[in-house]
Amino acid sequence: MALTQRGLSQQPGAWWGLRLLVTALVHAGRKDEARLACRRLMETYPGLTIARVGDASPFDVGTSERIAFGLREAGLPE
C-alpha cells in the first residue's frame, strides 16, 4: 500500500494507482478510507465502472475478482 501511495504522490491522477489503493484499503478493513479514495477515483474518472476496470485489467481472473470486490465494497458502480 505504501508503494502505491508513494506513486500517487508523484502521479495523483493515475487511475491504476487509485484502483489498487481502494482495493488494498478494503481488503485491509479500512473501508472509510477506501470510500474516500473511491470518491477521488470517481471524481478523477467520471463514468468509471467496475466493468470498465475489468475490461482494462491485465490481471488473472482471481486477481481481477479481488479488485472488483474491493471497488464494489468502496462504492464504485457496476
C-alpha positions, 0 to 999 in steps of 0.5 A: 500500500505504501508503494502505491501511495508513494506513486500517487504522490508523484502521479495523483491522477493515475487511475491504476494507482487509485484502483489498487489503493481502494482495493488494498484499503478494503481488503485491509478493513479500512473501508472509510478510507477506501470510500474516500479514495473511491470518491477521488477515483470517481471524481478523477474518472467520471463514468468509471465502472467496475466493468470498465476496470475489468475490461482494462485489467491485465490481471488473472481472473482471481486477481481481477475478482479481488479488485472488483470486490474491493471497488464494489465494497468502496462504492464504485458502480457496476 
